[in-house]
Amino acid sequence: MKRNLLRPLVVLFLSLLVVACVKDTDFDQAEDIALTPVVELDLIYFDIDAGEFYDEINEIPVLTVSDTTEIRFLDDTEIQESLRRADFYFKFTNSIPRNFQVDFQFLSEQNDTTYTTQTTVVEGTVAAPIVTIFEEIIEADEILQLTMANRVVVSVTIPDSNPDLEGNLNLKSKTTYYLEIRDRQ
C-alpha cells in the first residue's frame, strides 16, 4: 500500500519542481546584463623639497618643476569603450611658505594635449603644513578626451624662490575608474 502512494507522490513532486523552476524565467534578459566594476589606482606621488625650486650653482630660481607619468590603464581598447567616469583625487601637503599653481596635462602618444586641469595649493609652514584636496570628476564627452591620453605631465609653479626657502610639497593621488561592460555582438 505504501508503494502505490509513493510513486504518484514522487511523480507529482518532480512535475511541480520542473514547472516551478522554469516558470516566469525570461532568458532574453541575459542580453541586458552589464557589469559595472569600479577600479581604484594610484596615479601620481611626489615629494618636492623646497631646494628644488632654486638652482644654487647658477644662483637663480627654478619657478616650474615638472614630472611625467605614464597611464597605461587607459591604452586598452576595451577599457576605453567601457569607461563611463573617472574621479581624480589629489592630496597636497605643503610645508613651504608659498602658494603653488599645479597644472595637469594629459598627452596622447603624438604629444597632443587631450585634457587639462589645474589647481592652486595653499601655502603652509614647516611647523604647520597645510593640506589641500583637489578632486576632478570626468564624464560624458570629456571621457573620450581622457582615454586618448597615455601619460600625464604635472607642472608645479612657484611665484618666487630663494636659497633660504624650506619645507616640502607632497602629493598623493588616486583615480577611481567607473566601467560599464556589456556584451558586444
N, C-alpha and C positions, 0 to 999 in steps of 0.2 A: 504494500500500500504506500509506503514511503517512497518507493521507487517511482511509482506512477505520478506523484506530485512533484518530485524533484526535477524531472526532465522538463515539464512545461514551465516551471518557475525559472530554470536556467535559461531557456529559450526566450522567455518574456524579459528577463533582466538584460540579456545581451542585446536584444532588439531595442530596448529603451536606451541602453548605453550608446549604441551606434547612432540612433536618431538624435539623442541629446548632444553629442559631440559635433555633429555636422550641421545641425540646425542653426540658422542665423549667422553662419560664417560667410563673409564676403571676401573671397580670395583676390578680388580686384584691388582691394585696399593695399595690398603688398606693393603696388607700384607707387603709392603715395608716401612711402616711408622715407624719411630724411634723418640722417644722423647729424647732430649738432655738437660736435666736440668743441671744447674750449682749451686752447693751448697757451700756457704761460712760459715765456722765455726771458732770460736775462738779455738785455740789449747792450748797454754801454756801462763801463765802470772806469773811472779815473780818479786820481788824487794828485792835484797840481800844487806844488809848493810855490809860495809867493816869489821865490827867487827865479822861477822860470819866466817871469814877466820883466826881467831885467838882464841884459847882456853885460856882465861885468868886464869882459875883455875889451869890448868896444865902448863901454860906458854909455849905453843907450837903452831906453825902454823897449821892451817887446810887448806891443799892445794887443796882439792876437796870437793865441796858441790854438792849433788845430790838430784833430786826430780823425782818422778814417777807420770805420769798422765795416766788415762785410756782413751782409744779412742774407745768408744762404737759404733760410727757410722760405723766402718768397720766390726763389727761382724755379720752383717746381710748378709745372703747368696745372696739375690737378689742384694744388693749393691756391693758385691764382684764380681759378674758376670757382672755387668753393668759399673763398674769403668774403665774409659779409661785413665785418667790422674789426677794427684794431684799436685797442686802448693803450696809449703810451703813458707811462708813469715815470717821472723823473724826480729824484730827491737829491737836492743840493744841500751840502753842509758847508757854510762859508765862515772861515775864521780870519779872512783877510779884510782889512778895513776899506773896502772898495765895493761898489756895485759892479756887476758884470752883465754884459749882453751875451746871451748864448744863442747861436743860430744852428739849426739842424737842417742840413741839405741832403736830400735823398737823390742819389745819382744812378742812372742806368749804366749798362756796360759801355755805351758810347759817350759817357760823361755828360749826358743831358740831365738837367735838373728835372725830376719828376714830381717832387713835393718838397715844400719848405715850411718851417715853423720856427718860432723864436720865443724867448722868454727873458725876463730880467731876474737876476739873482741879487737879493738884498745883501748889503754889506754886514759883516759881523766883526768880531774881535777875537783875538787868541783866547782871551778869558771867557768870552761869551759867544760861541759860534751860533750863527743863525741858520735855521733850516728853511729852505724854500721848496715847496712842492709845485710841480708843473704837470698838468695832465692834458693830454690831447686825445680826442676821440675822432677817429677817421672812419667814415662810412659813405655809402652812396657813391657818387661819381668819383670822389677822392680816392676810393679804394683802388680803382683801376690805375691811377697815377702811382700809388704806393707800390702796387705789385710789379710795376715796371722797374723798380729800383733793385740794385743788388748790393748797394753799400750806402752808408750814411756818414757824412762829414760833420763833425761837431766843431764849431769855432767859438772860442771863448775870448771875448774882447773886454779889456780893462780900460777905463778912461785915461788913467795915468799911472806911472810906476816909478819907483826909485829903489836904490840899493838897500834901503833900511826897511822895506816892506816885509812884514812877517805874516805867517799863517798858511792855511791850505784851503783849497777849494776841492771838495769831494763830491763826486756824482755817482749815484747808484740808480740804475733804471731797469725797468722790465716792460715787456709788451705782452698784452693778452690778445690773442687772435681768436675770433669767433668764426667758426666754419659752418657751412651747411652742405653736407654731402648727399646728393641724390643719385639715384640710378640713372646713368646716361645711356641712351639707346642709340 
